[in-house]
Amino acid sequence: MPKKESMYKTSVVTCTCGATFETKSTNDKIHLEVCSKCHPFYTGQATMQSKTGRAEKFNKKYGFGNNESSKNA
């Protein structure tokens, strides 16, 4: 016989954005900070920075540029 704590029941999941949905869990209520409706990656608000942009930023920061005068010297 399963323990009482391990029995699944319908629970309500609530996000801080106000979205709610039902799932099965051992808890009655679940509170989330971020869900798929408000997460920047899923809503399209996330910005991806390319690797070349990061490398150029690093080179600019530490002075590793395409400086032609240093190559000829």
MOPAC internal coordinates of N, CA, C and O (Angstrom, degrees):
PM7 1SCF
backbone

  N    0.0000 0     0.00 0     0.00 0    0    0    0
  C    1.4475 1     0.00 0     0.00 0    1    0    0
  C    1.5245 1   108.82 1     0.00 0    2    1    0
  O    1.2310 1   119.57 1   -49.16 1    3    2    1
  N    1.3530 1   118.43 1   130.84 1    3    2    1
  C    1.4588 1   120.91 1  -178.33 1    5    3    2
  C    1.5261 1   111.89 1   -71.39 1    6    5    3
  O    1.2310 1   122.14 1   -26.87 1    7    6    5
  N    1.3362 1   113.50 1   153.13 1    7    6    5
  C    1.4572 1   118.71 1   177.73 1    9    7    6
  C    1.5269 1   109.36 1   -69.52 1   10    9    7
  O    1.2310 1   120.74 1   -23.37 1   11   10    9
  N    1.2942 1   116.19 1   156.63 1   11   10    9
  C    1.4539 1   120.64 1  -178.34 1   13   11   10
  C    1.5321 1   111.10 1   -65.81 1   14   13   11
  O    1.2310 1   119.92 1   145.45 1   15   14   13
  N    1.3390 1   117.76 1   -34.55 1   15   14   13
  C    1.4582 1   121.26 1  -178.43 1   17   15   14
  C    1.5282 1   111.98 1   -68.25 1   18   17   15
  O    1.2310 1   120.09 1   153.87 1   19   18   17
  N    1.3342 1   117.43 1   -26.13 1   19   18   17
  C    1.4525 1   120.21 1  -175.61 1   21   19   18
  C    1.5183 1   113.42 1   -91.75 1   22   21   19
  O    1.2310 1   119.88 1  -175.81 1   23   22   21
  N    1.3007 1   117.83 1     4.19 1   23   22   21
  C    1.4619 1   120.43 1   179.58 1   25   23   22
  C    1.5206 1   109.64 1   -83.12 1   26   25   23
  O    1.2310 1   121.26 1   -52.57 1   27   26   25
  N    1.3337 1   115.20 1   127.43 1   27   26   25
  C    1.4626 1   120.32 1  -179.56 1   29   27   26
  C    1.5243 1   110.59 1   -82.55 1   30   29   27
  O    1.2310 1   121.45 1   -37.75 1   31   30   29
  N    1.3225 1   114.84 1   142.25 1   31   30   29
  C    1.4554 1   121.89 1   176.36 1   33   31   30
  C    1.5209 1   108.19 1  -141.30 1   34   33   31
  O    1.2310 1   120.30 1   -14.91 1   35   34   33
  N    1.3027 1   117.03 1   165.09 1   35   34   33
  C    1.4556 1   121.32 1   179.15 1   37   35   34
  C    1.5212 1   109.47 1   -70.48 1   38   37   35
  O    1.2310 1   121.12 1   -52.24 1   39   38   37
  N    1.3434 1   115.46 1   127.76 1   39   38   37
  C    1.4628 1   119.86 1   179.63 1   41   39   38
  C    1.5210 1   109.36 1  -128.09 1   42   41   39
  O    1.2310 1   121.08 1   -25.20 1   43   42   41
  N    1.3130 1   115.54 1   154.80 1   43   42   41
  C    1.4562 1   122.54 1  -179.02 1   45   43   42
  C    1.5233 1   108.70 1  -101.17 1   46   45   43
  O    1.2310 1   121.07 1   -53.11 1   47   46   45
  N    1.3368 1   115.55 1   126.89 1   47   46   45
  C    1.4613 1   121.80 1   177.76 1   49   47   46
  C    1.5190 1   107.68 1  -102.86 1   50   49   47
  O    1.2310 1   120.13 1   -52.71 1   51   50   49
  N    1.3343 1   117.37 1   127.29 1   51   50   49
  C    1.4617 1   122.78 1  -178.56 1   53   51   50
  C    1.5209 1   109.22 1  -122.83 1   54   53   51
  O    1.2310 1   120.79 1   -49.32 1   55   54   53
  N    1.3282 1   116.09 1   130.68 1   55   54   53
  C    1.4681 1   122.25 1   177.72 1   57   55   54
  C    1.5208 1   108.93 1   -99.26 1   58   57   55
  O    1.2310 1   120.57 1   -18.53 1   59   58   57
  N    1.3349 1   116.51 1   161.47 1   59   58   57
  C    1.4602 1   120.07 1   177.74 1   61   59   58
  C    1.5224 1   112.04 1   -67.43 1   62   61   59
  O    1.2310 1   119.93 1   157.83 1   63   62   61
  N    1.3378 1   117.74 1   -22.17 1   63   62   61
  C    1.4628 1   120.66 1   177.92 1   65   63   62
  C    1.5258 1   111.61 1   -76.48 1   66   65   63
  O    1.2310 1   120.12 1   168.48 1   67   66   65
  N    1.3343 1   117.38 1   -11.52 1   67   66   65
  C    1.4500 1   121.44 1   178.30 1   69   67   66
  C    1.5163 1   114.02 1   106.36 1   70   69   67
  O    1.2310 1   119.68 1   172.05 1   71   70   69
  N    1.3122 1   118.22 1    -7.95 1   71   70   69
  C    1.4619 1   121.34 1   179.70 1   73   71   70
  C    1.5266 1   109.88 1   -72.54 1   74   73   71
  O    1.2310 1   120.87 1   -40.26 1   75   74   73
  N    1.3151 1   115.94 1   139.74 1   75   74   73
  C    1.4606 1   120.84 1   177.86 1   77   75   74
  C    1.5222 1   109.15 1  -133.30 1   78   77   75
  O    1.2310 1   120.93 1   -30.73 1   79   78   77
  N    1.3140 1   115.84 1   149.27 1   79   78   77
  C    1.4583 1   121.90 1   172.80 1   81   79   78
  C    1.5184 1   108.24 1  -155.14 1   82   81   79
  O    1.2310 1   121.10 1   -13.94 1   83   82   81
  N    1.3101 1   115.50 1   166.06 1   83   82   81
  C    1.4586 1   121.13 1  -177.82 1   85   83   82
  C    1.5170 1   110.32 1  -108.26 1   86   85   83
  O    1.2310 1   120.98 1   -33.92 1   87   86   85
  N    1.3160 1   115.74 1   146.08 1   87   86   85
  C    1.4471 1   122.91 1   177.12 1   89   87   86
  C    1.5216 1   108.49 1  -150.47 1   90   89   87
  O    1.2310 1   120.64 1    -2.29 1   91   90   89
  N    1.3012 1   116.38 1   177.71 1   91   90   89
  C    1.4616 1   120.66 1   176.86 1   93   91   90
  C    1.5236 1   108.90 1   -99.42 1   94   93   91
  O    1.2310 1   120.67 1   -46.47 1   95   94   93
  N    1.3253 1   116.33 1   133.53 1   95   94   93
  C    1.4533 1   121.53 1  -179.96 1   97   95   94
  C    1.5176 1   109.09 1  -160.40 1   98   97   95
  O    1.2310 1   121.15 1    -9.71 1   99   98   97
  N    1.3196 1   115.41 1   170.29 1   99   98   97
  C    1.4601 1   120.23 1   174.98 1  101   99   98
  C    1.5235 1   111.08 1   -84.06 1  102  101   99
  O    1.2310 1   120.17 1   165.32 1  103  102  101
  N    1.3326 1   117.28 1   -14.68 1  103  102  101
  C    1.4707 1   122.32 1   178.20 1  105  103  102
  C    1.5167 1   110.05 1   -95.40 1  106  105  103
  O    1.2310 1   120.63 1   -25.65 1  107  106  105
  N    1.3269 1   116.39 1   154.35 1  107  106  105
  C    1.4637 1   120.31 1   177.51 1  109  107  106
  C    1.5229 1   111.68 1   -78.48 1  110  109  107
  O    1.2310 1   120.65 1   137.19 1  111  110  109
  N    1.3298 1   116.35 1   -42.81 1  111  110  109
  C    1.4642 1   121.98 1  -177.58 1  113  111  110
  C    1.5240 1   109.14 1  -130.13 1  114  113  111
  O    1.2310 1   120.98 1   -37.87 1  115  114  113
  N    1.3248 1   115.73 1   142.13 1  115  114  113
  C    1.4650 1   121.88 1   177.21 1  117  115  114
  C    1.5239 1   107.19 1  -129.00 1  118  117  115
  O    1.2310 1   120.24 1   -48.08 1  119  118  117
  N    1.3276 1   117.14 1   131.92 1  119  118  117
  C    1.4645 1   122.30 1   178.38 1  121  119  118
  C    1.5180 1   109.40 1  -111.50 1  122  121  119
  O    1.2310 1   120.41 1   -50.15 1  123  122  121
  N    1.3397 1   116.82 1   129.85 1  123  122  121
  C    1.4559 1   123.44 1   179.71 1  125  123  122
  C    1.5203 1   110.38 1  -114.27 1  126  125  123
  O    1.2310 1   120.76 1   -26.98 1  127  126  125
  N    1.3280 1   116.16 1   153.02 1  127  126  125
  C    1.4655 1   120.32 1   173.08 1  129  127  126
  C    1.5191 1   110.70 1   -90.66 1  130  129  127
  O    1.2310 1   120.41 1   143.69 1  131  130  129
  N    1.3413 1   116.82 1   -36.31 1  131  130  129
  C    1.4572 1   121.68 1  -177.58 1  133  131  130
  C    1.5221 1   108.60 1  -136.54 1  134  133  131
  O    1.2310 1   120.65 1   -47.44 1  135  134  133
  N    1.3268 1   116.36 1   132.56 1  135  134  133
  C    1.4612 1   121.06 1   176.96 1  137  135  134
  C    1.5224 1   108.99 1  -121.95 1  138  137  135
  O    1.2310 1   120.19 1     2.08 1  139  138  137
  N    1.3144 1   117.24 1  -177.92 1  139  138  137
  C    1.4573 1   120.85 1  -178.37 1  141  139  138
  C    1.5243 1   112.42 1   -70.29 1  142  141  139
  O    1.2310 1   119.78 1   161.37 1  143  142  141
  N    1.3139 1   118.02 1   -18.63 1  143  142  141
  C    1.4674 1   120.87 1   179.61 1  145  143  142
  C    1.5228 1   112.58 1   -83.18 1  146  145  143
  O    1.2310 1   119.70 1   157.44 1  147  146  145
  N    1.3478 1   118.18 1   -22.56 1  147  146  145
  C    1.4615 1   119.92 1  -177.75 1  149  147  146
  C    1.5265 1   113.01 1  -119.29 1  150  149  147
  O    1.2310 1   119.46 1   177.33 1  151  150  149
  N    1.3343 1   118.64 1    -2.67 1  151  150  149
  C    1.4658 1   121.20 1   179.68 1  153  151  150
  C    1.5301 1   109.36 1   -72.69 1  154  153  151
  O    1.2310 1   119.42 1   -46.67 1  155  154  153
  N    1.3520 1   118.71 1   133.33 1  155  154  153
  C    1.4617 1   121.28 1  -176.66 1  157  155  154
  C    1.5271 1   114.06 1   -58.94 1  158  157  155
  O    1.2310 1   119.22 1   147.08 1  159  158  157
  N    1.3057 1   119.09 1   -32.92 1  159  158  157
  C    1.4629 1   120.81 1  -179.25 1  161  159  158
  C    1.5225 1   111.10 1   -66.57 1  162  161  159
  O    1.2310 1   120.17 1   137.41 1  163  162  161
  N    1.3162 1   117.29 1   -42.59 1  163  162  161
  C    1.4574 1   121.06 1  -177.59 1  165  163  162
  C    1.5220 1   112.97 1   -79.91 1  166  165  163
  O    1.2310 1   119.61 1   154.90 1  167  166  165
  N    1.3228 1   118.34 1   -25.10 1  167  166  165
  C    1.4598 1   120.98 1  -179.69 1  169  167  166
  C    1.5210 1   112.42 1   -88.41 1  170  169  167
  O    1.2310 1   119.74 1   171.55 1  171  170  169
  N    1.3302 1   118.09 1    -8.45 1  171  170  169
  C    1.4590 1   121.17 1   178.69 1  173  171  170
  C    1.5111 1   113.79 1    87.76 1  174  173  171
  O    1.2310 1   119.49 1  -170.78 1  175  174  173
  N    1.3101 1   118.57 1     9.22 1  175  174  173
  C    1.4562 1   121.69 1  -179.49 1  177  175  174
  C    1.5144 1   112.45 1   -91.01 1  178  177  175
  O    1.2310 1   119.84 1   172.03 1  179  178  177
  N    1.3341 1   117.92 1    -7.97 1  179  178  177
  C    1.4618 1   121.52 1  -179.36 1  181  179  178
  C    1.5203 1   109.43 1   -74.31 1  182  181  179
  O    1.2310 1   120.88 1   -37.48 1  183  182  181
  N    1.3167 1   115.93 1   142.52 1  183  182  181
  C    1.4546 1   120.64 1   177.10 1  185  183  182
  C    1.5183 1   108.54 1  -111.22 1  186  185  183
  O    1.2310 1   121.43 1   -50.71 1  187  186  185
  N    1.3168 1   114.86 1   129.29 1  187  186  185
  C    1.4555 1   120.59 1   178.06 1  189  187  186
  C    1.5279 1   108.27 1   -99.74 1  190  189  187
  O    1.2310 1   120.92 1   -52.85 1  191  190  189
  N    1.3112 1   115.85 1   127.15 1  191  190  189
  C    1.4513 1   120.40 1   178.11 1  193  191  190
  C    1.5177 1   107.69 1   -96.75 1  194  193  191
  O    1.2310 1   120.80 1   -49.18 1  195  194  193
  N    1.3340 1   116.07 1   130.82 1  195  194  193
  C    1.4542 1   119.02 1  -176.76 1  197  195  194
  C    1.5193 1   110.77 1   -73.05 1  198  197  195
  O    1.2310 1   120.62 1   -20.84 1  199  198  197
  N    1.3274 1   116.41 1   159.16 1  199  198  197
  C    1.4546 1   120.93 1  -179.30 1  201  199  198
  C    1.5289 1   110.86 1   -68.72 1  202  201  199
  O    1.2310 1   120.15 1   147.04 1  203  202  201
  N    1.3273 1   117.32 1   -32.96 1  203  202  201
  C    1.4632 1   118.83 1   178.81 1  205  203  202
  C    1.5231 1   110.40 1   -66.48 1  206  205  203
  O    1.2310 1   120.36 1   145.80 1  207  206  205
  N    1.3260 1   116.92 1   -34.20 1  207  206  205
  C    1.4533 1   120.55 1   177.22 1  209  207  206
  C    1.5166 1   111.68 1   -65.42 1  210  209  207
  O    1.2310 1   120.40 1   142.66 1  211  210  209
  N    1.3063 1   116.84 1   -37.34 1  211  210  209
  C    1.4552 1   121.11 1   178.26 1  213  211  210
  C    1.5195 1   110.55 1   -68.15 1  214  213  211
  O    1.2310 1   120.50 1   138.59 1  215  214  213
  N    1.3272 1   116.65 1   -41.41 1  215  214  213
  C    1.4605 1   120.28 1  -179.56 1  217  215  214
  C    1.5250 1   110.62 1   -66.05 1  218  217  215
  O    1.2310 1   120.78 1   138.70 1  219  218  217
  N    1.3141 1   116.11 1   -41.30 1  219  218  217
  C    1.4682 1   119.51 1   178.75 1  221  219  218
  C    1.5280 1   110.51 1   -64.46 1  222  221  219
  O    1.2310 1   120.18 1   141.02 1  223  222  221
  N    1.3113 1   117.27 1   -38.98 1  223  222  221
  C    1.4581 1   120.90 1   178.42 1  225  223  222
  C    1.5349 1   110.57 1   -63.88 1  226  225  223
  O    1.2310 1   120.40 1   137.56 1  227  226  225
  N    1.3398 1   116.84 1   -42.44 1  227  226  225
  C    1.4572 1   121.85 1   178.13 1  229  227  226
  C    1.5323 1   110.30 1   -62.66 1  230  229  227
  O    1.2310 1   120.24 1   133.34 1  231  230  229
  N    1.3303 1   117.14 1   -46.66 1  231  230  229
  C    1.4614 1   121.28 1  -179.43 1  233  231  230
  C    1.5274 1   111.58 1   -62.55 1  234  233  231
  O    1.2310 1   120.52 1   140.52 1  235  234  233
  N    1.3096 1   116.61 1   -39.48 1  235  234  233
  C    1.4578 1   120.55 1   178.72 1  237  235  234
  C    1.5303 1   110.72 1   -67.51 1  238  237  235
  O    1.2310 1   120.49 1   140.20 1  239  238  237
  N    1.3322 1   116.68 1   -39.80 1  239  238  237
  C    1.4600 1   121.85 1  -177.65 1  241  239  238
  C    1.5177 1   111.66 1   -65.12 1  242  241  239
  O    1.2310 1   120.22 1   138.48 1  243  242  241
  N    1.3317 1   117.19 1   -41.52 1  243  242  241
  C    1.4568 1   121.04 1  -175.29 1  245  243  242
  C    1.5325 1   113.70 1  -103.02 1  246  245  243
  O    1.2310 1   120.22 1  -170.04 1  247  246  245
  N    1.3162 1   117.19 1     9.96 1  247  246  245
  C    1.4484 1   121.19 1   172.82 1  249  247  246
  C    1.5228 1   115.20 1    78.42 1  250  249  247
  O    1.2310 1   119.87 1  -159.89 1  251  250  249
  N    1.3113 1   117.85 1    20.11 1  251  250  249
  C    1.4567 1   121.23 1   176.01 1  253  251  250
  C    1.5189 1   108.44 1   -94.85 1  254  253  251
  O    1.2310 1   120.60 1   -98.67 1  255  254  253
  N    1.3095 1   116.46 1    81.33 1  255  254  253
  C    1.4579 1   119.43 1  -177.63 1  257  255  254
  C    1.5117 1   111.22 1  -109.87 1  258  257  255
  O    1.2310 1   120.88 1     0.41 1  259  258  257
  N    1.3091 1   115.91 1  -179.59 1  259  258  257
  C    1.4515 1   121.66 1   174.88 1  261  259  258
  C    1.5213 1   108.65 1   -85.73 1  262  261  259
  O    1.2310 1   120.94 1  -111.07 1  263  262  261
  N    1.3070 1   115.80 1    68.93 1  263  262  261
  C    1.4605 1   122.42 1  -176.62 1  265  263  262
  C    1.5229 1   108.27 1   -92.74 1  266  265  263
  O    1.2310 1   120.25 1   -72.04 1  267  266  265
  N    1.3412 1   117.13 1   107.96 1  267  266  265
  C    1.4698 1   122.40 1  -176.00 1  269  267  266
  C    1.5127 1   111.86 1   -69.36 1  270  269  267
  O    1.2310 1   118.76 1   149.96 1  271  270  269
  N    1.3319 1   119.97 1   -30.04 1  271  270  269
  C    1.4636 1   122.27 1  -177.73 1  273  271  270
  C    1.5250 1   111.47 1   -68.02 1  274  273  271
  O    1.2310 1   119.59 1   149.69 1  275  274  273
  N    1.3233 1   118.39 1   -30.31 1  275  274  273
  C    1.4600 1   120.51 1  -179.65 1  277  275  274
  C    1.5195 1   110.94 1   -76.83 1  278  277  275
  O    1.2310 1   119.07 1   153.99 1  279  278  277
  N    1.3304 1   119.39 1   -26.01 1  279  278  277
  C    1.4552 1   122.15 1   179.87 1  281  279  278
  C    1.5344 1   110.97 1   -75.82 1  282  281  279
  O    1.2310 1   119.92 1   147.03 1  283  282  281
  N    1.3320 1   117.75 1   -32.97 1  283  282  281
  C    1.4641 1   122.00 1  -177.73 1  285  283  282
  C    1.5191 1   112.51 1   -81.55 1  286  285  283
  O    1.2310 1   118.76 1   163.54 1  287  286  285
  N    1.2854 1   119.97 1   -16.46 1  287  286  285
  C    1.4600 1   122.67 1  -174.61 1  289  287  286
  C    1.5072 1   112.90 1   -80.43 1  290  289  287
  O    1.2310 1   120.10 1   180.00 1  291  290  289

